[in-house]
Amino acid sequence: MSHHPERPSFPRRTVVTGGMPYGNKELHFGHIGGVFVHADIFARFLRDRIGAENVIFMSGTDCYGSTIEVSYEQAAASGFRGSLTDFVRRNHEIQKETLDRYQISLDIYAASALDEAGEIHAALSADLFRRLHGRGVLKLTQTLQFYDEDRQTFLNGRQVTGRCPIQGCKSETAYADECALGHQYSPDELIAPVSALSGKPPSRVAVSNWFFDLPSFAARLEDMMRDWENDPACRKSLIAIAREFLRKPSVYVKRELVEEIKGLPGMPPFTVAEEENKPSWALSFAGLDDRARAVAVLAENGIRYRTGKTLVPFRLSGNIPWGIPVPEAEDVSGLTFWVWPESLWAPVSFTKAYLGGGEDWERWWKSDEARVYQFIGEDNIVFYGVAEMGLFMALDEGFRLPLIVPNHHLLYGKTKASSSGKTKPPTAAELLDRYTPEQLRLHFMNASLGERSSGFEPKALMPGSDGGFDTVLYEGNLVSNIFNRLVRSCFYTAQKYTGGALPGAEAAPAVIRRAEETILAYERMMSRFEFDKIFELLNLYLRDANKDWAARSKSADEAELVRLLADSLHVVRVAAALFHPIVPAGCERIREYLQADRRIWDWRYIFEPLAFFTGPDHQFRFLEPRVDFFSKHPSQLSE
C-alpha cells in the first residue's frame, strides 16, 4: 500500500468520556443512543487504531445534587428502604448493567460518591478549589437563594420551577438558577418561581457562595474558538452554541421602547442591535455591572425585559447537605460543591482512580501526546464547552483542552422525550426486550445527531404504532441480512470447492483498490465523528459485494467461483475490521471462524490480506448450516 500523506493523525494516548448520567434513576434511551453508542464506537476504533493500552474510555454516575435528593425522597415515600447512598448505589449498578448489555466497553464506570473513585474525587475537588482560590480567580459573592417558608428550608436546583428568563429560550422547564437547556441566571431572574416542596412561591434569602470568574477568561475563550473553527473535527453546533455565551452582556426589550429607554435617568451606555424583523432588540453593555444597573433602572420604570446569553461568574458552591464539602477559606465554611463544576472535573478523578491513584493521570490530561474527547448532549455545551474550558485555563497547569463532541437531541417520535410527559419513553433496558444491541447500535450511529435532532421511533414499543416500516430494523439488516449473507456464502463455498481452506488466489486488483479506498474514507470520517456517513459507506461497500456475489456465483466454472471466493473473503476481512468498533461481538465470531489471529483488528496491518493473519494452507472453522454471525431478536423471528 502506498503512503497516503492526507491520512488523519491521532494522538498517542486518548481519554474518551461518555457523559455522566444522574444517579437518580436507570438509563434513559437517550443516554445510550445520544451519547454512549457514539463514544463507544470511537473508543473501540481508537483501541484498534492506536492500541488498547493507549485508550481510557470512562464514565460514571453523577451522584450529588438536589435532583438526587428529590428522587430519593420520592423513592422513600414509595417504599424504598435504605439510605441516600444505598439509593445511588442501586441506580449506579442498574446503569452499569445496562451499559454492559449494550456492549459499551468502558474501562471504568465509576461513581462520584462511591468507593475509591468517590474518595479520590472528593480529595481532588478540594485540591482544585484551593488551587483556584490561590490563583485569585474565585470570588465570594452574596446572592439571593430561594427559601420555602412553609418547610423552613433552603431550596436548590430542581426544588424550584419556573420560566427561563433568557431571551429566546425554548426550555419547557426552568429551575432555581438554570433551565433544562443549561442557561444560567440569578435566582431573582427566574420568572414565576414555585417551590416543589410546598407548591407556593418561595421567598429569597441572602447567602454567600463561591463563584469562578469565568468572564475574565473571555479573550482566551475567543482564541479557543478560533482554534475550533480551524479544526475539521470540531462540530458546528459546538462553535455556534458556545459562541453565543461570548456576546456582550445584553437585555432584550420591545423595539418601540428603545428611544424611551435611552432617556431614562441612570441608564448606563449601551449599543442597540436593530433587527427589522424582530419585535425585540438587544441592548448591549460594556460589562455585567453595567447590565445589572440597567436591569435595575428598567425594573424601576416597569419596563419588561429578558436577559441575553453571556459569560457570567460560574457558581462553585451551595448549601446542599448531599454534596462534597468545600474547604474552608476566608472564614467561610459549611458549603458544598454545586454538582455541575465537580462533575466537570470528575473525569480527571476517574482517570486517577483507574490508574490506581498517583500522578500518572497527568500523562493523559496534560501531555502534548494525549487528547481527551468528551461526548455530550448539546444541552450541556455551556458547561463542557465554556465553563470547563475556563476552569482548565485558570488552573494553568498544562491541561490540554478536551475536544467536545456534542450530539443534537434524540427525540422520541417527534418530541423531546420526557419522563414526566404523558407518553413515557422506554428505558434503555426496555428496548432490549424487542431489539438486539447490534440493531440499536447501528440505528443510533446512523441518526445524524452530529448535524440535527433525530426522531427515534421503535415501532415494536411505541403505543398506537401501525407496525409499519421500522427504521431500527433497517439499519440492523445491514449486518443481520447483508453481511451475514456474504460471510455465510464465503464459508459454504469454501467448504464445497476448497475443502474449507483459504483459497490460494489473491483478490483482484480492483477489489483491493476498492477496499483501500473504503478504509481511507472510513478513517477520515471517524476522525471527524461522521458516524452516519460511515454507516452509508459500509452499507454501499457490502451491498456492492453482495451484488457481485449474486452475479458471479451463477457461473459453472469452478475456477471463477474460487476467484469470487478470494475477492469476497477480502471484502469480509476488511468489513469485519471496519465493523469491529460498531458491532464487536459478531465480528469476533467471524474472526473465530476465519481462525485468524487478533492482529486482524490492528490498524498497523489494516491493508494486509487475510493470508497475513492465517498463514498458507489455512483451514477455516467448519460452518454448520443456518449459523448466524449477527442474530435478530427472538421476538422478530416469528414476524
Secondary structure as GFF3:
##gff-version 3
##sequence-region A 1 639
A	DSSP	beta_strand	13	17	.	.	.	ID=ss1
A	DSSP	alpha_helix	29	31	.	.	.	ID=ss2
A	DSSP	pi_helix	32	36	.	.	.	ID=ss3
A	DSSP	alpha_helix	37	50	.	.	.	ID=ss4
A	DSSP	three_ten_helix	52	54	.	.	.	ID=ss5
A	DSSP	beta_strand	55	61	.	.	.	ID=ss6
A	DSSP	alpha_helix	66	77	.	.	.	ID=ss7
A	DSSP	alpha_helix	84	101	.	.	.	ID=ss8
A	DSSP	beta_strand	108	111	.	.	.	ID=ss9
A	DSSP	alpha_helix	115	134	.	.	.	ID=ss10
A	DSSP	beta_strand	138	148	.	.	.	ID=ss11
A	DSSP	beta_strand	153	154	.	.	.	ID=ss12
A	DSSP	three_ten_helix	157	159	.	.	.	ID=ss13
A	DSSP	beta_strand	160	163	.	.	.	ID=ss14
A	DSSP	three_ten_helix	187	189	.	.	.	ID=ss15
A	DSSP	beta_strand	191	195	.	.	.	ID=ss16
A	DSSP	beta_strand	203	212	.	.	.	ID=ss17
A	DSSP	three_ten_helix	214	217	.	.	.	ID=ss18
A	DSSP	alpha_helix	218	229	.	.	.	ID=ss19
A	DSSP	alpha_helix	236	244	.	.	.	ID=ss20
A	DSSP	beta_strand	250	254	.	.	.	ID=ss21
A	DSSP	three_ten_helix	255	257	.	.	.	ID=ss22
A	DSSP	alpha_helix	258	262	.	.	.	ID=ss23
A	DSSP	beta_strand	271	273	.	.	.	ID=ss24
A	DSSP	beta_strand	280	284	.	.	.	ID=ss25
A	DSSP	alpha_helix	288	300	.	.	.	ID=ss26
A	DSSP	beta_strand	306	307	.	.	.	ID=ss27
A	DSSP	beta_strand	314	315	.	.	.	ID=ss28
A	DSSP	beta_strand	317	318	.	.	.	ID=ss29
A	DSSP	beta_strand	336	337	.	.	.	ID=ss30
A	DSSP	alpha_helix	339	344	.	.	.	ID=ss31
A	DSSP	alpha_helix	346	354	.	.	.	ID=ss32
A	DSSP	alpha_helix	362	365	.	.	.	ID=ss33
A	DSSP	beta_strand	370	377	.	.	.	ID=ss34
A	DSSP	three_ten_helix	378	380	.	.	.	ID=ss35
A	DSSP	alpha_helix	381	381	.	.	.	ID=ss36
A	DSSP	pi_helix	382	387	.	.	.	ID=ss37
A	DSSP	alpha_helix	388	395	.	.	.	ID=ss38
A	DSSP	beta_strand	403	407	.	.	.	ID=ss39
A	DSSP	beta_strand	410	412	.	.	.	ID=ss40
A	DSSP	alpha_helix	428	431	.	.	.	ID=ss41
A	DSSP	alpha_helix	437	445	.	.	.	ID=ss42
A	DSSP	beta_strand	454	456	.	.	.	ID=ss43
A	DSSP	alpha_helix	471	477	.	.	.	ID=ss44
A	DSSP	pi_helix	478	483	.	.	.	ID=ss45
A	DSSP	alpha_helix	484	497	.	.	.	ID=ss46
A	DSSP	alpha_helix	509	527	.	.	.	ID=ss47
A	DSSP	alpha_helix	531	552	.	.	.	ID=ss48
A	DSSP	alpha_helix	558	579	.	.	.	ID=ss49
A	DSSP	alpha_helix	584	594	.	.	.	ID=ss50
A	DSSP	three_ten_helix	598	601	.	.	.	ID=ss51
A	DSSP	three_ten_helix	603	605	.	.	.	ID=ss52
A	DSSP	three_ten_helix	610	613	.	.	.	ID=ss53
A	DSSP	three_ten_helix	634	636	.	.	.	ID=ss54
###
